[in-house]
Every structure is written in structure tokens, then in C-alpha cells.
């Protein structure tokens, strides 16, 4: 009874775990064709064929969710469904063990769960305009068809008489009754021109994008409510975006969305708003024809227009169907308007904001005239918080493509664009919450792309890099500031803070080795089958350690309580070498999603990227044993370590220090090791990692207190 009730429900929302592709391998398996060899199992070797296997590696505790929006009678069947779910032992056609559980959640609890989910979420979109994924879903009669299929499968082998012989007959079981449902379909798109007197564009200033959307939205809502009072509730929920007490909360992806379309392209194009795109999802409570009627021919005006002679702005305008909108929509990665496809088929990997994004990451306000300033550490912390907010904003916007680089700044990316603060006027967003953002993805994606809390008000609108010309210094724009996802650019040390899992039994050396292994594994996943460069692996072509070529170093810094990945040119205090920049960018890309580090007996640690500020001091002390690079003949072990330290400093470009050896001893499999202090005549900048084990956390020095 419970399954018959469930098959009549609306198609479910499906949330899948985030995964990355593992290394690709080839295995050889026998074809099911032993009859060609007379049934002789000894001939199976001649039937083997290559089979390529590439696993998907999921995060820890990954789960697959099917969520139905149930009717009020769900409580009558919840216990039965929970019992059936508890008996599940495998999922689909797979042979791997699986388990499931069923529960009934309130709408707010379900929305909160989806917000916390880090992987892709796909939703049914029946009635969308096209380019949807068709998935098989249960329908009324599916359970009965499965019973028939099961019974027919048990009786699929029969016999019949042909002449005097009994012939074995195979009968194919009937397929299950399923319906094809569109998932993640493209919404219907309507494009309108802002027309002024004399068939000219009534161009509106870029900084008034949010106000413009509110004015048009409210005017269309009033027009539709007056004409059809029965649609008042649907208008409030899907067009205005309000939640009504006696109605379930409407999912954001089911709301009508208004997108201002500023003119972009060449460096001298004034990015004024001359068009508005209206998107109507397939699941929207409002019919597409009603929405189109509400906007077509709509007259509106900004309440307090800001004069701008250059954009030829006029207070009043009329929305008219765009005669030719394809060219401008393509500049935003969109293929066209209604009936012209879902988007630019090629897609783009790098996107930049045209209107600033509203993020829950505020900058500290500096009082005018107070003479206050921000240090580099404070600014880096603010930018890293904004980077994290961008990642959350992408998830809230339903973007499943993985970002490998994020840049946040206040200055516009377009030569004629507006600073982020300019978009705050007349909105509910403070100017210190507004950021311009650049995002680079691993895979190309299509538009439109809007992020942030103001994405339904025209803020956070992004365009592909190819259609935005970066502002130059001649435009009196301050140089941009960078906040990279992995907490640094190619010239910086990458840092990770341990958020949980560290305990008194944790061995820092084991954790550093685990970080090195994770880096190599994640880098290899970006180029399956390709050999790891020496800069990443630290090994020569023959597999042995390469002690002469530069490669990445790893360390646990107790001063900052962070795990560090140190590029070789930083440790050696030299410019980037040939080809190193490209490899380091791929290292940063590989580590951008590192959140879990398995260190054997030291446990499973949760980590997150943090900005790294390298210390500067004249006196340094070792926190991990220094292992000599070579054994030298000397009067004592202390003197041998001192001479080796002086040579190591010279090789890494450090000035000659005064060396005080505090400890010297012989260690199995490592030779002569010790601890020492370094005193330089002038301050030097870290990191300082010396000795034979400097690439794996040995010989680590911190400023002496």
C-alpha cells in the first residue's frame, strides 16, 4: 500500500554527493563467448578484452538523497516506508552493499539540509523549454509492472515441441512501467527592451540595477494581480518572492527571475542597462503566458532617476519585446531567447561580475578622516572570508561546476564599470557587503550566472571573461587584490588549518607525510595516466629521490598551527623557474577541495585553507630535528652540525648566521641530527627549512621568542 501511494507522488528531488574521478586503469576480462572455443575453459585467455575502469571517489560519509514533497496523508505511510527502507541492501543494478533510511522532514528542515549539502542537486522541471535530462521515475502502475516483470523473469526459460524434439525457449520479461521526467531543464526566457520616446533605448545606469528590477517587478505584479485576483498568492510567492503563512515555501529555482542586461563588449562601451531578461521556470506556479502578458508593454519609471548624460537616461520607459536579443545574450553566455536553445554550447570557464555581488562577508569600515588603515593580514582575512562566501553562494545558486580560482575585489573588471560600493544605493545591502568577483571553473559552463544574496534583484550578474576587458592602471583603478581559494597565488605558500581530529597522540611528521601523499594523489587525478613532475613528486625518472632538483616542501608550523605546502622558489629565495608556474597553478587547483586528511594512526583530520603570512625575524630556533645533508669530518658532532648548517644557509640564499647547536645525536636511519639556533645580522623572511629532511617537515625553524 505504501509503495502504491509513493508511486503516485510528484517526482523527487535528487541530491548526489560531490565526487572526483580517480586514476584510470585498464583491466582485461574474458568476453562471454566461450562457445566459440568449444566451451573449453582453458581457452579463456584468448577471449580477454581490455576494459577501462575509472572510479569516482566520494567524500567521507557521502549519501544519495531522494526527496519527495509529500501530501498531508504522508504520516499514514511513513512507518511502512521506514521499514521498507531499512530492508534495502543494494541500490539499482549495482552489486555493492547499500543501506537506506526514511524520514519525514518539515519544509524548513529540508531547505536547511539542502543548504548544507555540498554536492549537486537536480530537480524535476516538467514543462521546461528544453535541453533537460530525462530520468525514469515511478508512476501509477509501476509496482504492478515490477511484479509482472519479476514473475516473467522466473519463467523466462520454457520449452516447446518442434516436431519430435523439445526445444528450450527464452522469453524476454516485459519492461517496468516508468515515465520520463525532465530534470534541470532550461526555463522559458523572455527578453524585453527598455524603450523610451522615439523608439530609442531608455538606458538606465548600471549602478541602479537593483532598483530597476524592483520597480519593474512590482509594476508587473500589480498589473497581474489587478487583472487576475485569483493569482494573487502565486504572484506573491513566485514573482515577489514572499513566503505566505498558509502555503509551503517556494524553492528559489521555481521563482520568476528578472535579470538586467547591461551592454558590454568593447572597452569603450558604456555598460548601461537597455534590456531585461525574464526567466520563467517549468515548475513556476505562474503560467508562462500570464508572465509574458504582465511584462509586455509595461510602463514604469525610476522614482528618483540619477541624471547621466552619457547613458542618455530617461525616467520613464516601456517594456517591448526585443527585436534582436541573441547577440547581447551571448555576451552573457546565453544562447538566445525563447525557442533558441539553452545557451552557448561551448561554454566558458572564467566569469567576472558586471554588477557587484552581495555576500555575507563584510569589510571593516574605515571612518573618513580618521587616518585609519588596514594591514595586509586583516585585508587577507576579509578577502578569504569573501572567497568562502562565494563558494557558498555558488552552491545556493545551484552551480555544481567546481571553481579552481576565486578573486574578490572592490574595483570593476570592466573599463567603464562601477565600483562595488556604487551598487548599494537604494538597496538593503550595505556597501561593505558588496564585492566584484572573478571565478574560474574546471569545466566550461553556460549562463546566465548570478550569485549572492541579491541574485533575484540583478546583483551578482556575471559575464564570461572573453566579453569583459579588465580595467587598466590608466583608468585610475587601483590594482586588484587577490584571494585565491587555496589561500595563495603561485608565488605563495599554501596553508591549511586543522579544524578537527588533532589530539595529543597525533604525530606531526605523519600528518606532513599524509599531506604530501594527498597532494600527489590529487595532482595525479587532474592528469590520469601522466607522470608526476619532479617538482611535485620529488623523485627522479628512475623512481629514486631527486636530491638535486627543486620540489615542493611540506611542514607543520607550530607557530601558526598550520600545515604548509612550500613552493621551491620560495624556500630557495629565487624567481620562478621555467615551467614551475604552470605546475604550481595545477597544485593549487588540485588542493582547492582538500578538506580531509587521513594520516594513519594519527587519525582523520578535517582541514580548511587559510592565508599564510610569512614571519620576519633575525633570530630563529629549530622546532624539528635538523638532519645534516652530509657527514663532515670535524672535532665534534656539534661542530659538524654547525658547519653543515652554514653550508645549507648559503645554498638557500640566506646570509651567514651565527649558529648555536643545542643538541646533537645519532638517529637510526637518519644519521646525525640535532637542534640549533640561528642569529642573523639582519632580519630575514621565512620560511626557513634546512637539512636533508626539509621537504617533509624536518629542520623547521621559527622566530625565537
N, C-alpha and C positions, 0 to 999 in steps of 0.2 A: 504493500500500500504506500509506504514512504517513497519508494523509488518511482512508482507511478505518479505520485504527487510532484516529485522533484523534476521529472522529465517535462512537466508542463510549465515549469518556471522559465523566466527570461534567461537568455544565455548568460553565463558567468563572466565576471572579470577575472583575468588570469595574471598573477604576479609570479615571475620567474626569478631565480637567483642570478646575480651577476657572475659571469664566468669568463675565463680566458682560455684560449686554445693552447694545449700543451705541445710538446715536441711531436713531430710527425714521424712515424716509423712504418716500415714495410714488413709484413709477415707473409709467410707462404702457407696456404691452406689447400687441402685437396678439393677439387671440384666433385660434385655429386654425380660422377659419371663412371663409376666402377664397372658398369655393364659393358663399357667399351673395351675393357681389359678382361672380359670373361669372368668378372666377379672375383678376380684374384686379388686379395688384399696386399700381396707382396708388390703389386704394380702401382700402389697408390702414389709412390714418389714421382711417377711420370705424369700425374694428374694435378700436381700442385700448381697453383696460380698465385701471383702476387696480390696482396690486399693491403691497401693503405689505411692506417689507423691513426687518427689524431684525436686524443681525448679532450674533453672540456673539463677544466679544473675549476671547481666551485669553491666559494669561500666556506669557512667552517660554519657548521650548523645551517647550511643552506636549505631552504624549503621551497616547495612549489605550492602556490595557493590558488584554489578555485573559489570564488566568492559569488554567491547568488544574492540578489536583492529579493528578499522573500516577502510573501504576503502575510497578513496578520495571523493566518492559521498555521504558521510555521511551528509554533510551540507544540502543536498536536503531533508533529512528526520528528521533533528534534531528538528525542531519546532513541527512536528507532534508527535514525541516520547516524547517531553517535555509535551505536552498537555495530552497525554495518561497517562504518569506517574503521573501527577497532579490529575487524576481521580481515582487512586488506593486507596482503602480503607481497604483492608486486603491482607495478603501475604500468598500464598499457601493454605493449608487446614485449617489454624488456623482461629479462630473467633475473635481474638484480633484486635483492630483497628490498622491500619498502614498507613503510607503515604510515598510518594516517590517523587523524583525529578530527572530529567535527565539533563546532561550537557556534552559538548564535551571538552575534555582536550587535551592539547599537550602531547607528549610523555615525555618531561622533567617534566612537572607539575604532570603527573600521577606517575612517578617514585618518585617524592618528596612526594606525598601523601602516597604512599606505605611505604616509609621510616618512616614517622611519625605515621603510623598505628601500634598499639601495639598488635593487636590480630593475630591469624593465617591467612595465605594467602595460598589458594590452587590454583593450576594452571593446565590447561589441558596438559596432556603429552601423546598424541596418539603415538603409536609405541614404548612405553617403554617396558622393559624386563619382567615386571610382577609385581604382588603384588600392583596393583593400585586400587584406589577406583573408582567404576563405577557409574557415576552420569547421570541422564536423562537430555538431552539437546534438545532444539528445532532443527529441521531440515527442509529441504524443504518439505512443505506439512503439517507442524504441525498446522498452523492456520486453514486450511480447515478441518483437522481431529477434531479440537475442535468445529467447527461449527456443524459437523455431530454428535459429542457426545452430544452437547447441545440439538440439535433437537431430538435426540433419547431419551434423558433423559425426555423431556417434554411429550413424547409419550410412556414412558416405561410401563404404565398401559393400557392394552387393554382388549378386551373381544372376546370370540369366542363361537360358539354354539357347545355344546356337547349333542347330542340328541335333547331334547326339552329345555334344560337349557342353559342359558348364563353363561359362566364361565369366571371369571376375570383372565387375564394372565399378568404376569410380564416379561418384556424383558430387559435383561441387555444391557446397552448402550455400544457401541464399545469403546475401549481404544484409547487414543490420540496417535498419531504417534510421537514417540520420539526416539532418538538414544542414545546409551550408550557410554559415553566418559570416557576414563581413566584420572583420576586426581591424581597428585602426585605419578606417577609411578616411579619405580626404573630405573635409567639409565643403559645402557649396560656397562659392566665392562670388561676391558681387562687388564691382568696382564703380565708384561714383566720382565725378569731377566736382570740385568746388567752383561753381560758375558765378561770375559777377556780371555787372552790366556790360552789354555789348559783346556777349559770348566770349568774354575774356575770363581767365582764371582769377578767382578771388583768393590769391595766395595768402596763407596765414603763416605767421612767424614760427620757426622751428621750436623755440622755447615755450610756445603756448600749446604744445601738442596735447598735454593732459587736459587743459581747459577746453580745447576744441572738441575732444572726444566726449567730454561730459555734456557739453552744450548739444551736440548732435544726438547723443544717446537719449538725453532727457526729452528733447523735442520729438524724436521718433516714438518714444514710449508713450508720451501724452497723445500723440496722433493716433496710435493704435488702440489705446485704451478707450478714447472717446468714440472711435468708430466701432469697436467690438468690446463692450464692457465685460463680456464673458471671458475674455483673455487677460483680464487684469492681473490675476495671480501668476499666470505664465509669464507675463511681461515683467513683473517684479522679480521673479526668480531667474529667468534666463537672459533678460536684457539689462535690467538694473543690477542684478546680482545680489539681491537681498534674500535672506532666509526667512520664510514665513513660519509662524508657530505651528500651524496645522498641516504643514507639508514637509516632506523629507528634504534635506539639504541637497541642492543640485550640484553634481560634480562639476568642477571648473571646466573640464573639457567638453561639457554639454552646453555651455553658455554661448550666446552670441558674442562675437568679439569684433570690436572696431579697431582698425589699425590705420593710423595716419601714414601716408606715403609721401615723405619729403622727396624733392627732386635731388638726385645725386648723380655723379658720373665724373665729369671733368673737374679739375682743381678749382675752376672759377665759377662753377655752378652754385647759385645761391640755394641752400637746402630749405626752401620754403615748402609748405605743405599745400599741394594742389589737388590731391586725390585722397580718398578714403576707401579702404578695403573692408568689407563686411563679410565675416565668416559665419555660416550657419551650419553647425554640426548635424549629423544624421540623427542623433538622439535628442536634439533640442525639442522642448515642449512646444515651441512655436513652429508653425509651418513655414517653409522657405518662401512661399508665395506671399504670405502675410508680412514677413520681414521685408521682402523686396518692396512691397506696396508702401510700408511705413517710411522707407528711406527715399524712394523715388520721388523727385520733385519737392523734397522737404526744404523749407526755408528756415534759416537760422542765422544767428549773428552772435559774435562775442560781445559780452556785456560791456567790457571796458577794453576796446581794442587798443593795442600799442602801435602808434604810427611807425611805419618803416617804409621809407620812400623806395628803398632798393628792392623790396619784395612786392611793391605795388599792392599793399594790403587794403582790403575793404572790410568794413564791419559786417555787412550782410552778404549772404551767398545762398545759392540754390544747389541742391544735390541732383546732378543729372547723370544718366548712365554714361560711362566713359566710352568714347568712340574707339580709342585705341589705347589700351592699358598694358598690353603684353610687354612692350619694351621696358617700361618703368618697373613692372613687377619682376621682370627677370633680373633687374639690378638688386633685388632683394632675395634672389634665389628661388623665385616662384615662377612656374612655367606659364601661367596665364590666368585668365578669369574663368567664369563658369563655362564648363564644357571644353576646356583647352588643356586638360591634363593636370596632374598633381604638382608638378614642379620641374625645376631644372634637372634633367635626367643625369647630368654629370655630377652635380652637387659641388660643394666647396668644403674645405677643411678649416679655413681660418675666417673668423667672423669678428666684426667690430661694431660697437654701438653707434647708432646715429642719434638716438635720444638716450639720455642717461638712464641707468638702471637704478631703481630704489632697492637697496639691500639693507638687511638688519645688521649693519656694521658701520657704526658712526665714527667719524674722525673727531678728535678733541678740538673744540672751538677755541681759537685764539682771540682774545679780546683786542679790538682795534686800538692801536696807540699804546698798548701796554708793554710793548717791547718783548713779548713772549716769543719763544721759538720752540721747535720740536727737534729732538735729537734723532739720529739715524735709527737707534733701536726702537724708539716709540713709533716712528713712521713705519718701520718694517713690521712691527706688531700690528698696527692698524691695517696695513695692506694684506698681511697674511689672514687676518680676520675677514677681510673683504673677499679674499680668494676662497675661503671656506664657505662664505655666504653665497658666492657664485655657484659653487658645486651643489649646494642645497637648492638654489634657485633653478638650476638645470633639472634637478630631479622633480621639483614641483611643477615645472613646465612640461614634464613628460619626455624630456630629452634623454634617450638611452645611449647615445653616442658618447664615447669616453674621451674627455678632454686630456690632452697631454701638456698643455701650457696655458696659463691664465695670466693676463696682465691687467692691472687696475690702475687707474689714474684719474685725475680731475680734468685734464686737458682733452679736447676733442681729437679724434683721429682724422677728421676731415678738415681741410684747409679753411673752409668757411663755416665750420661747425661752431657750436656753443659749448662753453664750459659747463661742467655738471651742475654747478650751483644755479645756473640760469633757469633750469627746469623746475625749480622749487616754487617759483612764484605762483600763487593761486592754488596750490595743491596742499594735501595733508602731509606731504613728505618734507621733512627738514632737509636743508641743503647739505648737511653733513652726512646724510644717508645716501646721497646720490654719487654714483661712480660711472665713469666710462670704462668699458670692459673690452678686452680682446681675448678670444678663445680659439685655440687650435685643437682640432679633434684628430683622433687616429684615423677615422674613416670620414669620407665625404658625406655631407648631409645637405638636404634641401631646406628651403624656407617655407613660410615665414618663421623667423626665430625671434621670440620676445621672452625676456627673463625678468625676474624681480617681482616685488610686490605690486608694482604699477603696470603689469603687462596687459591688464584689461583697460588701462587708461592711456595707452600709447607710449608708455615709458619702457625702456629696455629693448627698443627695436634695434635689431642688428642687421647688418648687411655684409655680404662677402667682401673679403679684403680686396679682391680684384676691382671692386667698384668704389672703393674709398681710397683717396690719396692722403697719405699721412702728412700732417702739418709739419712744416719745416721751421727752423730757427728764424728765418727771415720773416715769419708771420708773427713774431713776438710771442710765441708759445713756449712755455717752459719745457725743458726736456722731460720726457715721460719717466715715471718711476715704475720699476718692475717688481712684481710679487709673483714668483713662479711657484707652481703647485708643489714641487719638491723642495721648496724653501731655498732657491738659489738659481743663478744662471750658470752658464758653462764655466765661468771663472770663479765660482763659489764652492765652498764646502757644503755638502748636503747633510742636514741634521734630522734626527728622529728622536722624539721623546717617548720614553716608555710610560704608557698610561696605566697599565695593569700587568700583573704577572711577576713583577720583580719581588724577590723575597731574600732573606738572609742567606739562603743556600744557592742563590744564583751566581754563577761563575761568569764574570765579565768577559774573560777570554773566550769561553764557549759561545757567548752571545755575539761577540765580534766575528767569530768564525761562521756562525749562522747567518749573520748579515752578509758576509762575503759570499756564502753559498747561495743565498736568496738573490743577490744582485746578479750573479752569473746565470742562475736559472731563469729569472725574469728577462734578462737581456737575451738569452737564447730563445725565449718564447716569441720575441719580436722577429727573429730570423731563423725559423726552424730549419735545421739541416746545415746551416752555415757555421763555420768555425768561429769560435770566440776570438776577438782580437786580443793580443797580448796585453794591451792596456787594461782589459777587464779581467782576464784570467790570471795573468802573472806567470804564464807558462810559455815555454818556447815551443817550436814546432814539433820537437820530439817528445813533448809531454813533461819534460823536466822543468824545474823552476828557472825562470829567466832573471838572473840577478843583475843584469847589465842594462836592460831596457826599463823605462819608467812604466809604472802601472798604478792602479788605484790602491790607496791605503785605507784601512779601517781602524777605528779606535773607539773606545769608551772613555768619554771625558767626564771625570767625576766632578769637575768644577761646574759645568753646565748641566750635568746629569743627562747627557745626550749621546746617542750613537752617531758617529760621524763617518761620512764617505769622503775621502780627501783626494781630489784630482792631483796627478803627479806634478803638474806645473805649479800648483800652489805650494806643495811641500818643498819643491826644489827652487822656488822663487825665480821663475823664468817665464818668458812668454809661452803661449800655446805652441806646441809643435805641429808639424804638418799632419793633418787628418785627425788630430786629437779633439778638436772642437766638435766634429760630427759624431765621434764616438761618445763624447760626454753628453751631448744632447740626447742621444739614444739611452744612455744610462739614466738620465733624469726622467725620460719618458717611461723607462721600464719600472722605475721605483715610485712613480706617482701614485699608484694604488697600493703600495705596501702598507698593510695595516696589521699584519700578523707575522710573528717571527717565532719559529719553532727551534728551540735550542737544546734539544735532547733532554738530559736530566735537569737542565736549568729551567725547563718549563716552556710554556707557550706564552709569549709576550705580545701584548697589544701595543702598537706604536702609532705615532702620527708625526707628520713633518713639522719642523719648527725652524725659524730663521736662526742662522748661526752668526754670531758676532765674534770674530777672532780677537783674542786679547793681545795687548801690547805691554811688555814689561822688560826690565833689564835683568832681573833675577828669576831663574826658573829652577824647578825641582822635579825629579822624576817620580811618577806615581806607579809605573810598572817597570819590571826589571829591564835593564839595558843589556842586550846581548851583543858582544863585540863582533864586528864584521870579520876580523881576522885575528888570530892569536899572535901576539908580538913578544919577542924576547925582551924581558925587562927585569928590573931588580925585584919587583913585587907584582902581585895581582892588581893592587890599587893603581900602580904606575901604568900597567898595561891597559887598564880601562881608561885612564886619563888620556894616554896617547891616542887610543882608538877614538875616543870622543872628540878630541881636537881634529883628527882627520875627517871624521864624519861631519862635523860642523862646516869644515872647509868645502867638502864635496857638495853640500846643500846650499852653499852661498851665504852662510851665516858668518858674521865677524868672529874673530878669535876670542873665546871666552876664557875666564878663569874657571878651572874645573876643580871641584872638591868632591872626591869619591867617598861616600859614606859607608858603602858596603861592597864587598867583593867575595864571590863564592863560585864554586863549580856546580853546575846543574846538569843532571843526566840528560843526554840528547840535545843539550843547548850549549854546553861548554861554559866559558867564563861569562858570568852575568854579574850585575851589580846595580847599585843606586847611586845617583850623583846629583850635584847642584851645579848650575851654570850661572856665571856672573859676567854679563856683557858690559862694555864701557858705555854703550848707548842702548836705548830701548829697541827691542826687535819685536816684530809682529809674528804671532803664531800662525799656523800650528808648528810645533816642534816635535817631530817623531824621528828618532835616531836608532841606529843599530840594525842588526840582521833581521830582527822580528818587527821592524817598524811598520810593515804593511799589514800586520794582523794585531795591532794594538800594543806591541812591545815598545819599550823605550819612549814612552809618552811623558812629556814634560808639561807642567802647568806653572803659571806665575807663582812665585813664592810669596807667602803671606807673612 
